[in-house]
């Protein structure tokens, strides 16, 4: 059985490895602050892929309604018409004509009748699409821009970053209320549209720290082995 020191060192190796594996994962934040990096967003053809300004978070809710925060802005429209993250969490924002935060959902009639195309996010957080309709009397086809709502952004007070749940999901710290607003509203910067967030992990530093963790574990392993060999010698002499 490995001693406690070796188990701790092995856990550090695993944790450092997870930080390296998270590099280039959209919206990823490392477990260890010493491998934080700054990677500019990568251009993307996806009209629902956006990058949040530095220091801000998208607000999401899981199927139970629990609120979480993420920087992973590679969104999609789910089967129920809601704007979602890649893992199915609903993206919260201000629906058109509303004030309270809620899931942003394409109108059921337009979605069912296939009248909504070109669904996209704009740099001020607006989720919009092109609505096509046909006049039943003249049979003339017309199009118009339709707005679903505006995604929300959150910012936490200095020194109170959200609690890390995993590489891309975060929860609020107890007793800390984030400031919530919208992109380009005067208190938050605009989104980078047609962009893919590459995470916040410095891959070179992460690999260096992983190597250091391996070296530390190997040293403890060698010491443990030497201790075992020394004990065997002593036992042989006592026989």
C-alpha positions as CSV (number, residue, x, y, z in Angstrom):
1,X,0.0,0.0,0.0
2,X,1.3,3.4,-0.9
3,X,2.0,5.8,2.0
4,X,-0.1,9.0,2.3
5,X,2.7,11.2,0.9
6,X,2.9,9.1,-2.2
7,X,-0.9,9.1,-2.6
8,X,-0.9,12.9,-2.3
9,X,1.9,13.2,-4.9
10,X,0.0,10.9,-7.2
11,X,-3.2,13.0,-6.9
12,X,-1.1,16.1,-7.7
13,X,0.0,14.4,-10.9
14,X,-3.6,13.5,-11.8
15,X,-4.7,17.1,-11.1
16,X,-1.9,18.6,-13.2
17,X,-2.7,16.2,-16.0
18,X,-6.3,17.2,-15.9
19,X,-5.3,20.9,-16.3
20,X,-3.2,20.0,-19.4
21,X,-6.0,17.9,-20.9
22,X,-8.4,20.9,-20.4
23,X,-6.2,23.1,-22.6
24,X,-8.1,24.2,-25.8
25,X,-11.4,23.1,-24.3
26,X,-13.8,25.9,-24.9
27,X,-14.3,27.9,-21.7
28,X,-11.9,25.8,-19.6
29,X,-10.4,27.2,-16.5
30,X,-7.5,25.4,-14.8
31,X,-7.6,24.0,-11.3
32,X,-4.3,25.6,-10.4
33,X,-3.9,29.4,-10.9
34,X,-0.2,29.1,-11.7
35,X,-1.1,27.7,-15.2
36,X,-3.6,30.4,-16.1
37,X,-3.1,31.8,-19.6
38,X,-4.6,34.1,-22.0
39,X,-5.5,32.7,-25.4
40,X,-7.4,34.9,-27.9
41,X,-10.7,33.4,-29.3
42,X,-10.4,31.4,-32.5
43,X,-12.6,32.5,-35.4
44,X,-15.6,30.1,-36.0
45,X,-18.2,29.7,-38.7
46,X,-20.8,28.9,-36.1
47,X,-23.3,31.8,-35.7
48,X,-24.1,30.6,-32.2
49,X,-20.5,30.4,-31.1
50,X,-19.4,33.5,-29.1
51,X,-16.7,34.4,-26.6
52,X,-17.4,36.3,-23.4
53,X,-15.3,39.3,-22.4
54,X,-12.4,38.6,-19.9
55,X,-13.5,38.2,-16.4
56,X,-17.2,37.6,-17.2
57,X,-19.4,34.5,-17.3
58,X,-22.5,33.3,-19.1
59,X,-25.4,32.4,-16.8
60,X,-26.9,28.9,-17.2
61,X,-29.3,26.6,-15.5
62,X,-29.4,22.8,-15.5
63,X,-32.6,20.7,-15.7
64,X,-33.2,21.1,-12.0
65,X,-33.0,24.9,-12.3
66,X,-29.7,25.1,-10.4
67,X,-27.8,28.2,-11.6
68,X,-24.2,27.8,-12.8
69,X,-21.7,29.9,-14.7
70,X,-19.5,29.1,-17.7
71,X,-17.3,30.8,-20.3
72,X,-18.0,28.0,-22.8
73,X,-20.0,29.9,-25.4
74,X,-20.3,27.3,-28.1
75,X,-24.1,27.3,-28.0
76,X,-26.9,25.4,-29.9
77,X,-30.6,25.4,-30.1
78,X,-32.1,22.3,-28.3
79,X,-35.0,20.2,-29.3
80,X,-37.3,22.3,-27.2
81,X,-36.1,25.5,-28.9
82,X,-34.0,26.8,-26.0
83,X,-30.5,28.2,-26.3
84,X,-28.2,25.6,-24.7
85,X,-24.6,24.8,-23.9
86,X,-23.1,21.7,-25.5
87,X,-24.0,19.7,-22.4
88,X,-27.6,20.8,-22.5
89,X,-27.7,23.5,-19.8
90,X,-30.1,26.3,-20.7
91,X,-28.5,29.7,-21.3
92,X,-30.3,32.4,-19.3
93,X,-31.0,35.9,-20.5
94,X,-33.7,38.5,-20.8
95,X,-36.5,37.4,-23.1
96,X,-37.8,40.0,-25.5
97,X,-40.3,42.2,-23.5
98,X,-39.3,40.7,-20.2
99,X,-37.0,41.7,-17.3
100,X,-36.4,38.6,-15.2
101,X,-33.7,36.1,-16.2
102,X,-35.1,33.1,-18.0
103,X,-34.2,30.5,-20.6
104,X,-34.2,32.0,-24.1
105,X,-36.6,30.0,-26.3
106,X,-37.5,30.4,-30.0
107,X,-41.3,30.9,-30.3
108,X,-43.1,27.6,-30.7
109,X,-45.2,28.6,-33.8
110,X,-42.1,29.7,-35.8
111,X,-40.1,26.7,-34.8
112,X,-42.9,24.2,-35.5
113,X,-43.8,25.8,-38.9
114,X,-40.1,26.1,-39.9
115,X,-40.4,29.9,-40.3
116,X,-37.2,30.7,-38.4
117,X,-33.9,30.6,-40.2
118,X,-30.5,32.2,-39.7
119,X,-30.5,31.8,-35.9
120,X,-27.5,33.7,-34.5
121,X,-26.0,35.7,-31.7
122,X,-25.0,39.3,-32.0
123,X,-22.2,41.1,-30.2
124,X,-24.7,42.8,-27.8
125,X,-26.0,39.4,-26.8
126,X,-29.2,39.5,-28.8
127,X,-30.4,36.1,-30.0
128,X,-32.1,36.8,-33.3
129,X,-33.4,34.9,-36.4
130,X,-35.0,35.6,-39.7
131,X,-38.8,35.0,-39.7
132,X,-40.3,34.1,-43.1
133,X,-44.0,34.5,-43.7
134,X,-46.4,34.3,-46.7
135,X,-49.4,36.6,-47.0
136,X,-52.4,34.2,-47.5
137,X,-54.2,36.6,-49.8
138,X,-51.4,37.8,-52.1
139,X,-49.1,34.8,-51.6
140,X,-46.2,37.2,-51.3
141,X,-43.3,36.1,-49.2
142,X,-41.8,38.5,-46.6
143,X,-38.9,38.2,-44.1
144,X,-38.2,40.1,-41.0
145,X,-35.7,40.1,-38.2
146,X,-37.1,38.6,-35.0
147,X,-35.5,38.9,-31.6
148,X,-35.8,36.1,-29.0
149,X,-34.0,38.0,-26.2
150,X,-30.6,38.9,-24.9
151,X,-28.1,36.6,-23.1
152,X,-26.9,37.5,-19.7
153,X,-23.4,38.0,-18.4
154,X,-22.2,37.9,-14.8
155,X,-19.2,39.4,-13.1
156,X,-18.1,38.5,-9.6
157,X,-16.5,41.0,-7.2
158,X,-12.7,41.1,-7.2
159,X,-11.2,38.2,-5.2
160,X,-14.5,36.2,-5.2
161,X,-14.4,34.2,-8.4
162,X,-17.1,31.5,-8.7
163,X,-16.4,28.1,-7.2
164,X,-14.9,25.6,-9.7
165,X,-17.1,22.6,-10.2
166,X,-15.1,21.2,-13.2
167,X,-13.1,22.7,-16.0
168,X,-16.0,24.5,-17.6
169,X,-18.7,24.8,-14.9
170,X,-18.7,27.1,-11.9
171,X,-21.0,27.8,-9.0
172,X,-21.4,31.0,-7.0
173,X,-19.6,31.4,-3.7
174,X,-22.0,31.5,-0.7
175,X,-22.9,35.0,0.2
176,X,-21.5,36.5,-2.9
177,X,-24.0,38.1,-5.4
178,X,-22.6,38.6,-8.9
179,X,-23.4,41.7,-11.0
180,X,-25.6,40.5,-13.8
181,X,-26.1,42.5,-17.0
182,X,-26.0,42.2,-20.8
183,X,-23.1,42.5,-23.3
184,X,-22.4,46.0,-24.5
185,X,-24.8,47.5,-21.9
186,X,-22.3,50.0,-20.6
187,X,-21.1,47.8,-17.7
188,X,-20.1,44.8,-19.8
189,X,-18.1,44.7,-23.0
190,X,-19.5,43.2,-26.2
191,X,-19.2,39.5,-27.1
192,X,-16.8,38.3,-29.7
193,X,-19.1,36.8,-32.3
194,X,-18.3,33.9,-34.7
195,X,-15.6,33.1,-32.2
196,X,-14.6,30.0,-30.2
197,X,-13.1,30.4,-26.7
198,X,-10.0,28.3,-26.3
199,X,-10.0,28.2,-22.6
200,X,-7.6,29.8,-20.1
201,X,-4.9,27.2,-19.7
202,X,-1.2,27.9,-20.6
203,X,-0.2,24.6,-22.1
204,X,3.5,25.2,-21.8
205,X,3.4,26.1,-18.1
206,X,0.9,23.2,-17.6
207,X,3.2,20.7,-19.1
208,X,6.1,22.0,-17.0
209,X,4.1,21.7,-13.8
210,X,3.0,18.2,-14.8
211,X,6.6,17.2,-15.3
212,X,7.5,18.6,-11.8
213,X,4.7,16.7,-10.3
214,X,5.9,13.5,-11.9
215,X,9.5,14.1,-10.7
216,X,8.2,14.7,-7.1
217,X,6.2,11.5,-7.3
218,X,9.2,9.5,-8.7
219,X,11.4,10.8,-5.9
220,X,8.9,9.7,-3.2
221,X,8.6,6.3,-5.0
222,X,12.3,5.9,-5.0
223,X,12.6,6.8,-1.3
224,X,9.8,4.4,-0.5
225,X,11.6,1.6,-2.4
226,X,14.9,2.4,-0.7
227,X,13.2,2.4,2.7
228,X,11.7,-1.0,1.9
229,X,15.1,-2.4,0.8
230,X,16.7,-1.0,4.0
231,X,14.1,-2.7,6.2
232,X,14.7,-6.0,4.4
233,X,18.4,-5.8,5.1
234,X,17.8,-5.2,8.7
235,X,15.4,-8.1,8.9
236,X,18.0,-10.4,7.2
237,X,20.6,-9.4,9.7
238,X,18.3,-10.2,12.6
239,X,17.6,-13.7,11.3
